[in-house]
Amino acid sequence: MDADPGTHPHPGTNIPAHSPTPTPTPTDVLVVGAGPTGLALANELLTAGVSAVLVDRLPRRSDLSKAGGVQPRTLEAFDQRGLLEPLLATGDHPTASGHFAGIPLPFAAHRLPWRSVPQVVIEGFFERHLAARGLHVRRAHELTGLTQDESGVTAAFANGAALRCRYLVAADGAHSTVRSLLGAAFPGEPGTSTTTAADVRLDGADAVASHTWNEDGHFAALFPLGTDDRGRPMRRLVLGGPGQSSLPRDTPVTEDDVRRGLSTVFGARVRLLELRYARRITNASRQAERYRHGRVFLAGDAAHVHLPLGAQGMNTGLQDAYNLGWKLGAAVHGWAPEGLLDTYHAERHPAGAAVLRNVRAQSLLMDWAGTRDPGVLAAREIFTELAQLPDVQRHLGGLMSGMALRYPMPDLDGGHPLTGRPVPDLDLGTTRTHELLRSGRGVLLDPDDAFAKAAEPWSDRVDVAGRGAATEPMLIRPDGYVCWAGTVGLEAALGHWFGDPR
Ligand SMILES: Cc1cc2nc3c(=O)[nH]c(=O)nc-3n(C[C@H](O)[C@H](O)[C@H](O)COP(=O)(O)OP(=O)(O)OC[C@H]3O[C@@H](n4cnc5c(N)ncnc54)[C@H](O)[C@@H]3O)c2cc1C
């Protein structure tokens, strides 16, 4: 079976593998790992105006095909930084309808519906964007040791380099070296079965459903991956069921395996024209017990791993990055209120746990290993009936898209229903709320000019906007979440989220 990400390939504690040089180069934040989480976080740090170094052990960007889907909440976050249009301009990125465990869901319409944007495209886009902002990924930098003290963290690399930073973020993936060096608990379940994921060109795929099971419990799932350089549709194919599941993760996937899998499920209806890439994935499911370890933070797959069901892993990592970036910025600039950095764990750990929970439920309902257990089949039938109810569709749609997330926040405004939720993209006449967030600062919407004076002492951190707009007053954090709304308690909320008045 898979090398379980819960095991520690680097046993030991915070002992540098190389003695750091006496005067390592300093930076505000070191981000370890230039996958989607690390790249997005580095961009957030630049937006917050702090210095960041982003390292990756690979000498060049990986072209491994992993994530293919981007959820509405992540698309909103890109939009809030002005990155959505340029990202979508990189190629053909079709939308697709949602599903839960393969049960189709006509998700409640969102202004920005689910998009197919392959992870390699997102990584390349971010890397170019960062380079244009002056931040170049330091490649062939494998972190091998770290020590932390009261004022910062010292990192050591396999190439002999060393770096001193005020904070370090582990975005180094499922087998995180940083997590191992910290000895951080990563409880959960090891992988017990595998299945095949492949990027393919197919004949006949337009005529079949996105999820298909046969009588023996074999299944195939198909998602659009845009078009290749000759405009031909590519697809992500996932094949599972009995037999597949007992194969170790490192068993190679051949063209014959994929052909056989397709014909087992579809007969002669769907044919393989081209196999670009294939791998086996496991159902390991784990989450770090604590996302913060002093000055070191875990984010993305370093903090949570699960089956890629419903396009959630990369999206969850990107949301970790948006949550953490501005908070580290506040700490570096010296205005972070007491406890702000701890809210990263308080907000993102439950969000990660909710994803693991829905993936476990989906995995069971999909009968991932093809057991054909009558209890599972009955549960699936009943669930399919339930999924016809609009309220159930709304609930599941909110869960998968990231739009239902509500961060736990102190009640400073009398329990306003918007507080803790993503800000709606309101039309404010000359601008939209998402556009206002491009600065990476807080935003106070003050339609009646009733609060601008009270907010003045925070004007170096919070912009006031929306005069005359048809909205109620609200305070929005740089990550796009409402942290106060209504009429009472604004100054307490400003102090709570944006620190002492000037
Ligand atoms: C087949 C498949 C399909 C998927 N589909 C989806 C999907 O549709 N939607 C979705 O949201 N998610 C999906 N996922 C999950 C998604 O790919 C991951 O959640 C995502 O890659 C996590 O990003 P990350 O940046 O946290 O970690 P990673 O992408 O793993 O990046 C970690 C980086 O850290 C570097 N690194 C590791 N160790 C060190 C070290 N010691 N020093 C320096 N650098 C180091 C690595 O080289 C790597 O570049 C899928 C996954 C698979 C396998």
The ligand as a MOL file (V3000), in Angstrom:
LIG
                    3D

  0  0  0     0  0            999 V3000
M  V30 BEGIN CTAB
M  V30 COUNTS 53 58 0 0 0
M  V30 BEGIN ATOM
M  V30 1 C -5.4710 12.6070 -9.2030 0
M  V30 2 C -5.7250 13.7710 -8.3110 0
M  V30 3 C -6.7820 14.6240 -8.6010 0
M  V30 4 C -7.0400 15.7160 -7.8060 0
M  V30 5 N -8.0830 16.5520 -8.1220 0
M  V30 6 C -8.3310 17.6360 -7.3790 0
M  V30 7 C -9.3220 18.5830 -7.7880 0
M  V30 8 O -9.9600 18.4570 -8.8360 0
M  V30 9 N -9.5190 19.6940 -7.0010 0
M  V30 10 C -8.8200 19.8840 -5.8530 0
M  V30 11 O -9.0730 20.8930 -5.1610 0
M  V30 12 N -7.8360 19.0150 -5.4490 0
M  V30 13 C -7.5690 17.9050 -6.1890 0
M  V30 14 N -6.5500 17.0760 -5.8400 0
M  V30 15 C -5.7370 17.3560 -4.6330 0
M  V30 16 C -4.6310 18.3960 -4.9280 0
M  V30 17 O -3.8110 17.9410 -5.9900 0
M  V30 18 C -3.7640 18.6290 -3.6840 0
M  V30 19 O -4.6340 18.9010 -2.6100 0
M  V30 20 C -2.7970 19.8000 -3.8980 0
M  V30 21 O -1.7200 19.4380 -4.7100 0
M  V30 22 C -2.2110 20.2840 -2.5720 0
M  V30 23 O -1.3990 21.3930 -2.8280 0
M  V30 24 P -0.2020 21.7680 -1.8390 0
M  V30 25 O 0.4130 23.0040 -2.4330 0
M  V30 26 O -0.7050 21.8370 -0.4560 0
M  V30 27 O 0.8050 20.5410 -1.9030 0
M  V30 28 P 1.5900 19.9490 -3.1610 0
M  V30 29 O 0.8740 20.2250 -4.4190 0
M  V30 30 O 1.9060 18.5400 -2.8160 0
M  V30 31 O 2.9490 20.8020 -3.2090 0
M  V30 32 C 3.9510 20.6150 -2.2420 0
M  V30 33 C 5.2650 21.1610 -2.7930 0
M  V30 34 O 6.2450 21.0910 -1.7470 0
M  V30 35 C 7.4790 20.6450 -2.2860 0
M  V30 36 N 8.2400 20.0380 -1.1920 0
M  V30 37 C 7.9810 18.8700 -0.5620 0
M  V30 38 N 8.9010 18.6530 0.4130 0
M  V30 39 C 9.7480 19.7130 0.3890 0
M  V30 40 C 10.8940 20.0690 1.1430 0
M  V30 41 N 11.3460 19.3020 2.1520 0
M  V30 42 N 11.5420 21.2200 0.8700 0
M  V30 43 C 11.1020 22.0280 -0.1380 0
M  V30 44 N 10.0100 21.7290 -0.8880 0
M  V30 45 C 9.3390 20.5940 -0.6240 0
M  V30 46 C 7.0710 19.6640 -3.3840 0
M  V30 47 O 8.0970 19.5270 -4.3410 0
M  V30 48 C 5.8120 20.3420 -3.9540 0
M  V30 49 O 6.1310 21.2050 -5.0330 0
M  V30 50 C -6.2410 15.9690 -6.6490 0
M  V30 51 C -5.1740 15.1120 -6.3480 0
M  V30 52 C -4.9110 14.0240 -7.1750 0
M  V30 53 C -3.7640 13.1320 -6.8440 0
M  V30 END ATOM
M  V30 BEGIN BOND
M  V30 1 1 1 2
M  V30 2 1 2 3
M  V30 3 2 2 52
M  V30 4 2 3 4
M  V30 5 1 4 5
M  V30 6 1 4 50
M  V30 7 2 5 6
M  V30 8 1 6 7
M  V30 9 1 6 13
M  V30 10 2 7 8
M  V30 11 1 7 9
M  V30 12 1 9 10
M  V30 13 2 10 11
M  V30 14 1 10 12
M  V30 15 2 12 13
M  V30 16 1 13 14
M  V30 17 1 14 15
M  V30 18 1 14 50
M  V30 19 1 15 16
M  V30 20 1 16 17
M  V30 21 1 16 18
M  V30 22 1 18 19
M  V30 23 1 18 20
M  V30 24 1 20 21
M  V30 25 1 20 22
M  V30 26 1 22 23
M  V30 27 1 23 24
M  V30 28 2 24 25
M  V30 29 1 24 26
M  V30 30 1 24 27
M  V30 31 1 27 28
M  V30 32 2 28 29
M  V30 33 1 28 30
M  V30 34 1 28 31
M  V30 35 1 31 32
M  V30 36 1 32 33
M  V30 37 1 33 34
M  V30 38 1 33 48
M  V30 39 1 34 35
M  V30 40 1 35 36
M  V30 41 1 35 46
M  V30 42 1 36 37
M  V30 43 1 36 45
M  V30 44 2 37 38
M  V30 45 1 38 39
M  V30 46 1 39 40
M  V30 47 2 39 45
M  V30 48 1 40 41
M  V30 49 2 40 42
M  V30 50 1 42 43
M  V30 51 2 43 44
M  V30 52 1 44 45
M  V30 53 1 46 47
M  V30 54 1 46 48
M  V30 55 1 48 49
M  V30 56 2 50 51
M  V30 57 1 51 52
M  V30 58 1 52 53
M  V30 END BOND
M  V30 END CTAB
M  END
